[in-house]
Amino acid sequence: MIKTLMRQVGRYRADSLLAPLFTALEVLMEVLIPFITAAIIDKGIEAGSLHEVYRYGAIMLVLAFISLACGVLAGRFAARASSGFACNLRDGMYENIQTFSFSNIDKFSTSGLVTRMTTDVTNLQNAYQMILRIAVRAPLMLICCMAMCFFINLRLSLVFLAAIVVLGAALILIMRRTIPVFDQVFRRYDDLNASVQENVSAIRVVKAYVREEHETQKFTKAAQNLYRLFVKAEGLLALNNPVMMLVVYGCIIALSWFGAHFVVAGSLTTGELTSLFSYVMGVLMSLMMLSMVFVMVTMSAASAQRIAEVLTETPDITSPADPVREIADGSIDFDHVNFCYKHGSTGEDTLHDIDLHIKSGETIGIIGGTGCGKSSLVNLISRLYDVTEGSVKVGGRDVREYDTEALRDQVAVVPQKNVLFSGTILENLRWGKEDATEEECRQACIQAQADEFIQRLPDGYNTHIEQGGSNVSGGQKQRLCIARALLKKPKVLILDDSTSAVDTATDARIREAFAQAIPGTTKLIIAQRISSVQNADRILVLDDGRIGAIGTHEQLMESSPIYREIYEAQTQGGGDFDQPNG
């Protein structure tokens, strides 16, 4: 885990080295100052020599100035290193997430990934800055102060050793109790983020059903769970300060008592006792800073583990060593395909023995009840998932032989959940073709029946789309997504229930435009409405992950009870066509 995280330091390695270097110089200067103070008292004030006071005073000022300069530089380099480290962690996670297949993404919830890239990274950033500064400063100060104490008076310095043993034992006990609690805290953060994300994204539904109070209670419950765990963790960490203060004041009392006896006995000078007080405070402050480092490391340990999980996650789907980059045509072959989801599934196959062969340029309608495997089937074509058994071929080659980018560039998918990004309509359309001209975008929108409503907008194609496409209707969003896919000029076009929000007349015009504009493109249309697939070359009826029937509309009306039941339910207005076997 440590190696994985340290690789993300990247170009901030120099800052990460300079910060502790200047911190070390700062400590050395600070350690020498009490020694000079003792010389001022013993050789200057008590000896009555003003010259020595001036001389040692000037040395002290120089040491203080150097210490100040080193402290400023150390802080600056530590800030740059920790901020850069956090930036690289976010970049590294985001870049790796982009390589994930759907099965990888299924392992991490969206809210969990958000927590990792925000709260967890911030925790690690603070810990890294503290490690560069305090984790270097505190041990070095402790060692140097202890060395000076032993140099001044060995017997009196044994007080510090006893204090370190007591404090160290207390810190280890506190850490062992606290780390598991913080691990639970960050899992609760995932639940809290999930509640916020779900509520905000579905705010219209919440208000439509007057469920604000229910959602508030659900969020409050998640917040209270987080609160209780934080109180428990912080309550354990709060023991750190009382233990620390007990050790500090115990050392001061012991030093005052024994030090006074040594001064009276003549084995210790007043200046040396004064410098010992300075050094003992340095030792104890170092111990206090070390305890702060332990607290921060304790808090960030769980975060570090969660970040490392994302960074080390290996994509399940990658391009082969020598991939095929050209797709011959839009033919599709499913050869006895079985498929099962790896994560969050019951272990049963979603698709069973799918044997299907589609010619290039053919239009295939896919229909069936909810959960029968329609989306799972088409996801295998662009290799968003890999088959469990059998093979899927596009253009006569197994999809696993293709470069994934080349394959997905030629297999355009308009998913069931239409997504638009914040930006202009043109910017959204150019996701399909980055260098598309405005005229190309307009032609694609004409084919998708989107041009008419775009022309009515105040700024036309330069109209700004809000986040998630909240300022356009569901049907408008679907047509824009179809136009975006058409700009790719793909060999295979997959519409996953992508015209459900448009009226039947517009749906018919879209299908007519497909026949005229992209006759050579293989088209797979998943739909709940029979009218959307009725004129397809063939219609595939899926039933519980299996091919129930395949043929033209007329053939299926004669041979498929499922298809006939769906058709009658829709045309006669009765029954639940989404549950044909019910």
Number of C-alpha atoms within 10 A of each C-alpha: 13 9 8 14 19 12 14 21 21 13 13 18 15 12 21 25 15 19 26 22 18 22 26 22 18 25 21 19 19 22 24 18 23 22 20 19 21 21 20 23 22 19 18 20 16 12 12 12 14 12 12 18 21 13 12 20 18 12 15 21 12 14 20 17 14 17 22 15 15 21 19 16 17 26 20 14 23 26 22 17 27 25 19 21 27 24 17 20 26 19 14 17 21 15 12 16 18 10 16 19 18 17 18 19 17 14 13 13 13 15 19 20 20 16 24 27 22 12 15 24 23 19 20 25 22 17 26 25 22 22 22 25 25 21 22 18 24 26 16 19 25 23 13 20 27 22 15 20 25 15 10 18 17 13 10 16 19 13 17 20 10 12 19 15 10 13 20 14 10 16 19 13 11 20 20 11 13 20 19 15 19 22 19 15 21 24 16 20 22 20 20 23 20 20 19 18 15 12 18 12 11 11 14 11 13 16 10 9 8 11 13 15 10 11 17 14 12 16 19 14 13 20 17 14 16 20 14 12 18 17 12 16 22 15 12 16 20 14 13 19 13 10 15 21 13 12 20 21 13 14 20 16 12 14 20 15 11 13 23 16 13 17 15 11 10 10 10 16 19 18 22 22 21 17 25 27 19 18 25 23 18 20 26 26 17 22 23 20 18 23 24 19 20 20 22 18 22 22 25 26 19 23 25 21 17 22 24 19 16 20 21 13 16 15 16 14 18 16 15 12 9 9 14 18 13 12 18 12 19 25 21 23 22 22 16 15 20 22 23 19 20 16 13 9 10 10 10 11 17 20 25 18 17 21 16 15 13 18 14 20 20 20 26 25 26 27 26 26 20 16 15 19 22 27 18 18 22 21 19 19 26 24 21 18 22 24 21 14 14 15 21 27 20 26 18 14 17 16 25 22 16 24 19 20 13 16 24 18 19 21 25 24 25 24 19 16 10 19 15 23 16 14 15 18 22 21 22 22 28 21 17 22 19 12 9 17 11 13 9 16 23 21 17 26 24 17 22 28 21 24 20 12 11 20 13 10 12 10 12 16 20 14 16 20 19 14 12 14 19 13 12 14 11 15 18 20 23 28 28 27 26 30 27 27 26 27 22 21 19 24 24 29 26 25 24 22 23 24 28 18 15 17 10 14 8 16 20 17 14 20 20 13 17 19 15 10 15 17 14 18 23 24 29 24 27 27 21 20 19 19 15 22 25 16 17 21 15 21 26 26 23 25 21 17 22 18 18 15 17 20 18 17 22 11 13 19 17 10 13 16 15 21 26 17 18 26 20 15 16 17 12 9 10 10 14 14 22 16 14 19 12 7
